[in-house]
Amino acid sequence: METVALGRTGLEVSVAGLGCGGHSRLGTAQGKDENHAVRLVSHALQLGINFIDTARAYRTETAVGKAIQGHRGEVVISTKSTAGRGQEMLTPAELVESLEKSLKRLQTDYIDVFNLHGVTLDQYPRVVKDLLPVLKQQQALGKIRFLGVTETFGRDPSHKMLKVALPDDEFDVVMVGFNMLNPSARKSVFPLCIEHNVATQIMFAVRRALSQPDVLADVVDKLIADGEVEQALVETADPLGFLAANSEVRSVVQAAYRFCRHEPGATVVLTGTGSADHLEQNINAILADPLPRELTDKLVAIFGRVDSVSGN
């Protein structure tokens, strides 16, 4: 497993991170029990992953807590609390309560990266005014090491919130959506992260559009209709067929992980699954060499202007 500095935190983390949310939630979203989830986290540790991202909303913190017993000092845990729903924000007391519940479920007395989850542009000013001081108090108490914030990529595919938050330089880690279909973070987010030495958790490297051909075709048709993709540049029947046709690429999914892993500004690429075999395949893809230059150039030519879809 390759490792990388987690921005300015001083932590050294695996380039592949285990994502405990998404469509799988360590298999629990497909009917697997908590014991299965614990075994999957343990397997990830055995494979060299030391960065684990979970959240209260994922309902996987307990499984992570059980799996890391005896390994706490070797693992970097990222978890999250919502900042609120819509215009209704958490109170400072509710945020502290959420943190305490996460600590209990994870069976630890500190969180390495505690994130405010899915913050919108409208919420951000109140996050800074009302919630950030609370997190800094908990940081001073030793319950949080570093602060993070995550965007709502599905509803904010052009990164409006992060473009405002990053210049404030209040967060050590951000979670950002980035993939072959919407690489807009390359221009609007990653330069700011590099400037402020802020680490990134990459989400949405692979979503339905990059693993289900029918979904991909629908997404590309929409992008063509909206004028974000030039029809002349893409084969609509198989928009990413040129990737799998290349002898250096094993699959579209493998290409998607490689695309993200080697982007300047990308720190940890998250992969979520409910299968040990699938986890190993995804790790191998993240650890593979960069895509050939002609393929990345073609992807940029086709999708370089896209900032309206998440790939979900």
Residue pairs with C-beta under 8 A, 6 or more apart in sequence:
1 14
1 15
1 16
1 47
1 48
1 49
1 50
1 283
1 287
2 14
2 15
2 287
3 12
3 13
3 14
3 15
3 50
4 12
4 13
4 14
4 15
4 267
4 268
5 11
5 12
5 13
5 199
5 267
6 12
6 13
6 51
6 76
6 113
6 173
6 199
6 267
6 268
7 172
7 173
7 193
7 197
7 198
7 199
7 200
7 267
8 172
8 196
8 197
8 198
8 199
9 113
9 145
9 146
9 172
9 173
9 199
11 76
11 112
11 146
13 50
13 51
13 76
13 267
13 268
14 48
14 49
14 50
14 51
14 268
15 261
15 267
15 268
15 269
15 286
15 287
16 49
16 51
16 268
16 269
16 271
16 282
16 283
16 286
16 287
17 49
17 51
17 52
17 53
17 78
17 201
17 268
17 269
17 270
17 271
18 41
18 44
18 49
18 51
18 52
18 53
18 270
18 271
18 272
18 279
19 53
19 203
19 270
19 271
19 272
20 26
20 37
20 41
20 52
20 53
20 54
20 55
20 58
20 60
20 61
20 63
20 64
20 272
21 53
21 54
21 55
21 57
21 58
21 60
21 272
22 203
22 272
23 29
23 272
24 30
24 272
24 273
24 274
25 37
25 58
25 59
25 60
25 272
25 274
26 32
26 36
26 37
26 40
26 41
26 60
26 63
26 272
26 274
27 36
27 37
27 40
27 273
27 274
27 275
28 34
28 36
28 37
28 59
28 60
28 63
28 274
29 274
30 274
32 274
34 62
34 63
34 66
36 274
37 60
37 63
37 67
38 63
38 66
38 67
39 67
39 276
40 273
40 274
40 275
40 276
40 279
41 52
41 63
41 64
41 67
41 68
42 67
43 276
43 279
44 52
44 279
45 67
45 68
45 71
45 74
45 75
47 279
47 280
47 283
48 283
49 283
50 74
50 75
50 76
51 75
51 76
51 78
51 268
52 64
52 68
52 75
52 76
52 77
52 78
53 78
53 79
53 175
53 201
53 270
54 60
54 61
54 64
54 77
54 78
54 79
54 80
54 106
55 61
55 79
55 80
55 81
55 115
55 117
56 79
56 80
56 81
56 82
56 98
56 101
56 102
56 105
57 80
57 82
57 117
61 79
61 102
61 105
61 106
62 105
62 106
64 77
64 106
65 105
65 106
65 107
65 108
66 107
68 75
68 77
68 106
68 107
68 108
69 107
72 108
76 112
76 113
77 106
77 108
77 111
77 112
77 113
78 111
78 112
78 113
78 114
78 115
78 148
78 173
78 201
79 102
79 106
79 111
79 113
79 114
79 115
80 114
80 115
80 116
80 117
80 148
80 150
81 90
81 95
81 98
81 99
81 102
81 114
81 115
81 116
81 117
82 90
82 98
82 116
82 117
82 118
83 89
83 90
83 116
83 117
83 118
83 119
83 123
83 126
83 127
83 131
84 90
84 123
87 122
89 123
89 126
89 127
89 130
89 131
90 98
90 131
92 130
92 131
92 133
92 134
95 131
95 134
95 135
96 134
96 138
99 111
99 114
99 138
99 143
99 144
102 111
102 114
103 109
103 110
103 111
103 143
109 142
109 143
110 142
110 143
110 144
110 145
111 143
111 144
111 145
112 145
112 146
113 145
113 146
113 147
113 148
113 172
113 173
114 135
114 138
114 144
114 146
114 147
114 148
115 147
115 148
115 149
115 150
115 173
115 175
116 127
116 131
116 135
116 148
116 149
116 150
117 150
118 150
118 151
118 152
119 127
119 149
119 150
119 151
119 152
119 161
119 165
120 152
120 155
120 156
120 161
121 156
121 160
121 161
121 164
123 161
124 161
124 164
124 165
127 149
128 168
128 170
132 147
132 170
135 144
135 147
136 147
138 144
139 145
139 146
139 147
146 172
146 173
147 170
147 171
147 172
147 173
148 171
148 172
148 173
148 174
148 175
148 201
149 161
149 162
149 165
149 171
149 174
149 175
150 174
150 175
150 201
150 203
151 159
151 161
151 162
151 174
151 175
151 176
151 177
152 161
153 176
153 177
153 203
153 204
153 310
154 177
154 310
154 312
157 177
157 182
157 184
157 307
157 308
157 309
157 310
158 184
158 188
158 307
158 308
159 176
159 177
159 184
159 185
159 188
159 189
159 307
162 174
162 176
162 188
162 189
162 192
163 188
163 189
163 192
165 171
165 174
166 174
166 189
166 192
166 193
166 196
166 198
167 192
167 196
169 196
169 198
171 198
172 198
172 199
173 198
173 199
173 200
173 201
174 189
174 193
174 198
174 199
174 200
174 201
175 200
175 201
175 202
175 203
176 185
176 189
176 200
176 201
176 202
176 203
177 185
177 202
177 203
177 204
177 310
178 185
178 186
178 189
178 202
178 203
178 204
178 205
178 260
178 263
178 266
179 204
179 205
179 206
179 207
179 210
179 256
179 259
179 260
179 310
179 311
180 210
180 240
180 255
180 256
180 259
180 299
180 303
180 311
181 209
181 210
181 219
181 223
181 303
181 306
181 309
181 311
182 303
182 306
182 307
182 308
182 309
182 310
182 311
183 263
183 299
183 300
183 303
183 304
183 306
184 306
184 307
185 265
186 263
186 265
188 307
189 200
189 265
190 200
190 263
190 264
190 265
190 266
191 265
192 198
193 199
193 200
193 265
194 264
194 265
199 267
199 268
200 265
200 266
200 267
200 268
201 267
201 268
201 270
202 260
202 266
202 267
202 268
202 269
202 270
203 270
204 310
204 311
204 312
205 256
205 257
205 259
205 260
205 269
205 270
205 271
206 253
206 256
206 257
206 271
206 282
206 311
207 310
207 311
207 312
208 215
208 311
208 312
209 215
209 216
209 219
209 309
209 311
209 312
210 216
210 240
210 252
210 253
210 256
210 311
211 252
211 253
213 238
216 239
216 240
217 236
217 237
217 239
219 309
219 311
220 229
220 234
220 236
220 239
221 236
222 309
223 229
223 303
223 306
223 308
223 309
224 230
224 231
224 234
224 236
226 308
228 305
228 306
228 307
228 308
229 302
229 303
229 305
229 306
230 302
233 301
233 302
234 302
235 241
235 242
239 302
240 252
240 255
242 295
242 298
243 249
243 252
243 255
243 295
244 251
244 252
244 255
246 292
246 295
248 291
248 292
249 255
249 258
249 291
249 295
250 285
253 282
253 285
254 284
254 285
254 288
255 291
255 295
256 285
257 269
257 271
257 282
257 285
257 286
257 288
258 285
258 286
258 288
258 289
258 290
258 291
259 291
259 296
259 299
260 266
260 269
260 286
261 269
261 286
261 287
261 288
261 290
262 290
262 291
269 286
271 279
271 282
271 283
271 286
273 279
273 282
290 296
291 299
